[in-house]
Amino acid sequence: MRGSAREVSQVVDWLRDTPYSHRVVIAGNHDFCLDPQDDDYSPEAEAALQRECIYLRDSSVVLFDSVKIYGSPVTPEFHSMAFNVARGSDIEQVWSSIPEDTDILLTHGPPLGHGDLVYNGIRAGCADLLKRVSQVRPAYHVFGHIHEAYGVTTDGYTAFVNAACCNLRYFLEHQPLVFEFAVVEPQQRQQASLDEQLESGLSLGN
């Protein structure tokens, strides 16, 4: 429940044995040993994670020369957990760092209205995150945090994927969610963007 260095080491061992060419990972609100602001922060645990995967902490990576992934562990402040940031201007500033050209967004917590319905009927998502996602319009926004809201929704532009694997009692219950993302060469992407503008009737003149 407090994301110890030992537990991170176990995750690293598991990741090492998975048959994938890339493993992109973010932390979450229980990962105190990965939060530089916490007394339990362990640089060694973070370094071990970085050796076996691509660890994102409010940062991006571009894979296959065209797929840009941005990851953040931040969630709105709740019970003094790891990577908590106060709602309002503080967390809005965090989300403003999400690049405009992000294809896949990874955050620990959900935006307001998507995969955020808590068992008691309250929506726990972040309104400022939703605002930024609506500006960036990534193809996929993947998150967890609200275990009971597992599943996929969409706003017509972005697929919102709550991929929480555990139930409310922290027992493994949900199947992994898998999706395909087409890898497009940079020059093809530029042409596709131009074609889309032409088809939509937008003026490309002076």
C-alpha positions as semicolon CSV with decimal commas, in nm:
position;residue;x (nm);y (nm);z (nm)
1;M;0,000;0,000;0,000
2;R;0,303;0,230;0,021
3;G;0,496;0,116;-0,285
4;S;0,818;0,011;-0,113
5;A;1,154;-0,023;-0,288
6;R;1,127;-0,400;-0,242
7;E;0,793;-0,407;-0,422
8;V;0,931;-0,196;-0,706
9;S;1,216;-0,445;-0,734
10;Q;0,961;-0,725;-0,772
11;V;0,785;-0,530;-1,048
12;V;1,119;-0,472;-1,221
13;D;1,190;-0,847;-1,214
14;W;0,847;-0,914;-1,366
15;L;0,889;-0,648;-1,635
16;R;1,228;-0,790;-1,728
17;D;1,065;-1,122;-1,818
18;T;0,782;-0,977;-2,029
19;P;0,823;-1,036;-2,406
20;Y;0,797;-0,676;-2,523
21;S;1,040;-0,448;-2,702
22;H;0,923;-0,142;-2,505
23;R;0,776;-0,113;-2,156
24;V;0,646;0,234;-2,072
25;V;0,570;0,281;-1,703
26;I;0,438;0,555;-1,474
27;A;0,405;0,557;-1,096
28;G;0,085;0,606;-0,897
29;N;-0,047;0,741;-0,571
30;H;0,077;0,443;-0,367
31;D;0,434;0,461;-0,500
32;F;0,587;0,665;-0,218
33;C;0,938;0,538;-0,286
34;L;0,923;0,694;-0,634
35;D;0,800;1,036;-0,520
36;P;1,096;1,274;-0,473
37;Q;0,883;1,484;-0,236
38;D;0,828;1,194;0,006
39;D;1,053;1,086;0,293
40;D;1,048;0,727;0,159
41;Y;1,183;0,830;-0,181
42;S;1,441;0,579;-0,310
43;P;1,666;0,691;-0,598
44;E;1,782;0,329;-0,621
45;A;1,426;0,204;-0,682
46;E;1,376;0,464;-0,954
47;A;1,709;0,376;-1,116
48;A;1,618;0,005;-1,116
49;L;1,290;0,086;-1,289
50;Q;1,466;0,300;-1,548
51;R;1,707;0,019;-1,633
52;E;1,432;-0,220;-1,738
53;C;1,171;0,011;-1,891
54;I;1,089;0,363;-2,003
55;Y;0,987;0,536;-1,684
56;L;0,794;0,860;-1,740
57;R;0,745;1,122;-1,471
58;D;0,585;1,426;-1,631
59;S;0,783;1,353;-1,943
60;S;0,754;1,211;-2,295
61;V;0,902;0,944;-2,516
62;V;0,869;0,893;-2,892
63;L;0,857;0,531;-3,007
64;F;0,885;0,396;-3,362
65;D;0,979;0,750;-3,477
66;S;0,617;0,860;-3,467
67;V;0,422;0,763;-3,152
68;K;0,454;1,021;-2,877
69;I;0,364;0,904;-2,527
70;Y;0,342;1,138;-2,229
71;G;0,319;1,005;-1,875
72;S;0,242;1,157;-1,537
73;P;0,188;0,999;-1,192
74;V;-0,001;1,301;-1,057
75;T;-0,349;1,278;-0,906
76;P;-0,558;1,543;-0,726
77;E;-0,479;1,568;-0,357
78;F;-0,648;1,296;-0,149
79;H;-0,541;1,150;0,188
80;S;-0,178;1,270;0,148
81;M;-0,084;1,001;-0,101
82;A;0,220;1,003;-0,331
83;F;0,234;1,245;-0,624
84;N;-0,067;1,439;-0,496
85;V;-0,119;1,794;-0,621
86;A;-0,389;2,035;-0,504
87;R;-0,681;2,087;-0,739
88;G;-0,703;2,425;-0,907
89;S;-0,411;2,630;-1,034
90;D;-0,146;2,390;-0,898
91;I;-0,265;2,085;-1,087
92;E;-0,364;2,293;-1,389
93;Q;0,001;2,394;-1,417
94;V;0,104;2,026;-1,413
95;W;-0,135;1,937;-1,696
96;S;-0,024;2,237;-1,902
97;S;0,302;2,049;-1,961
98;I;0,126;1,779;-2,166
99;P;0,254;1,839;-2,521
100;E;0,006;1,932;-2,793
101;D;0,133;1,649;-3,017
102;T;0,079;1,368;-2,765
103;D;-0,063;1,050;-2,924
104;I;-0,103;0,841;-2,608
105;L;-0,145;0,998;-2,266
106;L;-0,072;0,799;-1,950
107;T;-0,185;0,940;-1,616
108;H;-0,249;0,759;-1,292
109;G;-0,585;0,925;-1,236
110;P;-0,881;0,985;-1,468
111;P;-1,023;1,306;-1,608
112;L;-1,363;1,418;-1,491
113;G;-1,645;1,214;-1,645
114;H;-1,446;0,923;-1,786
115;G;-1,362;0,613;-1,582
116;D;-1,395;0,810;-1,259
117;L;-1,726;0,700;-1,105
118;V;-1,664;0,590;-0,746
119;Y;-1,878;0,322;-0,574
120;N;-2,067;0,588;-0,376
121;G;-2,179;0,774;-0,690
122;I;-1,921;1,053;-0,676
123;R;-1,706;1,137;-0,977
124;A;-1,347;1,171;-0,862
125;G;-1,186;1,274;-1,192
126;C;-0,991;1,592;-1,250
127;A;-1,170;1,874;-1,435
128;D;-0,842;2,044;-1,527
129;L;-0,710;1,722;-1,675
130;L;-1,026;1,687;-1,885
131;K;-0,980;2,043;-2,007
132;R;-0,623;1,973;-2,118
133;V;-0,715;1,642;-2,284
134;S;-0,989;1,818;-2,481
135;Q;-0,723;2,061;-2,607
136;V;-0,458;1,802;-2,691
137;R;-0,697;1,531;-2,818
138;P;-0,467;1,229;-2,787
139;A;-0,586;0,912;-2,957
140;Y;-0,579;0,729;-2,622
141;H;-0,581;0,841;-2,260
142;V;-0,490;0,547;-2,035
143;F;-0,524;0,562;-1,656
144;G;-0,644;0,364;-1,353
145;H;-0,678;0,480;-0,990
146;I;-1,058;0,436;-0,966
147;H;-1,063;0,057;-0,955
148;E;-1,439;0,013;-0,983
149;A;-1,462;0,224;-1,302
150;Y;-1,263;-0,017;-1,521
151;G;-1,355;0,008;-1,888
152;V;-1,345;0,228;-2,199
153;T;-1,536;0,542;-2,299
154;T;-1,488;0,802;-2,573
155;D;-1,571;1,162;-2,652
156;G;-1,547;1,101;-3,025
157;Y;-1,181;1,202;-3,044
158;T;-1,008;1,026;-2,755
159;A;-1,056;0,673;-2,622
160;F;-1,047;0,691;-2,242
161;V;-0,913;0,363;-2,102
162;N;-0,946;0,288;-1,731
163;A;-0,713;-0,010;-1,717
164;A;-0,724;-0,068;-1,340
165;C;-0,642;-0,435;-1,281
166;C;-0,756;-0,454;-0,917
167;N;-1,097;-0,430;-0,755
168;L;-1,188;-0,212;-0,457
169;R;-1,027;-0,461;-0,218
170;Y;-0,702;-0,457;-0,417
171;F;-0,746;-0,809;-0,547
172;L;-0,652;-0,878;-0,908
173;E;-0,982;-0,900;-1,095
174;H;-0,983;-0,721;-1,430
175;Q;-0,832;-0,847;-1,753
176;P;-0,561;-0,638;-1,924
177;L;-0,699;-0,398;-2,184
178;V;-0,518;-0,423;-2,517
179;F;-0,547;-0,184;-2,811
180;E;-0,369;-0,139;-3,141
181;F;-0,213;0,188;-3,249
182;A;-0,109;0,231;-3,611
183;V;0,251;0,339;-3,653
184;V;0,270;0,608;-3,921
185;E;0,592;0,733;-4,076
186;P;0,647;1,106;-4,003
187;Q;0,617;1,206;-4,371
188;Q;0,295;1,003;-4,403
189;R;0,156;1,169;-4,092
190;Q;0,221;1,514;-4,239
191;Q;0,045;1,421;-4,562
192;A;-0,245;1,262;-4,372
193;S;-0,290;1,583;-4,174
194;L;-0,297;1,784;-4,497
195;D;-0,551;1,547;-4,652
196;E;-0,775;1,570;-4,346
197;Q;-0,775;1,949;-4,366
198;L;-0,862;1,940;-4,736
199;E;-1,144;1,693;-4,675
200;S;-1,286;1,904;-4,395
201;G;-1,302;2,208;-4,626
202;L;-1,055;2,417;-4,422
203;S;-0,883;2,696;-4,609
204;L;-0,512;2,637;-4,661
205;G;-0,458;2,958;-4,853
206;N;-0,333;3,298;-4,745
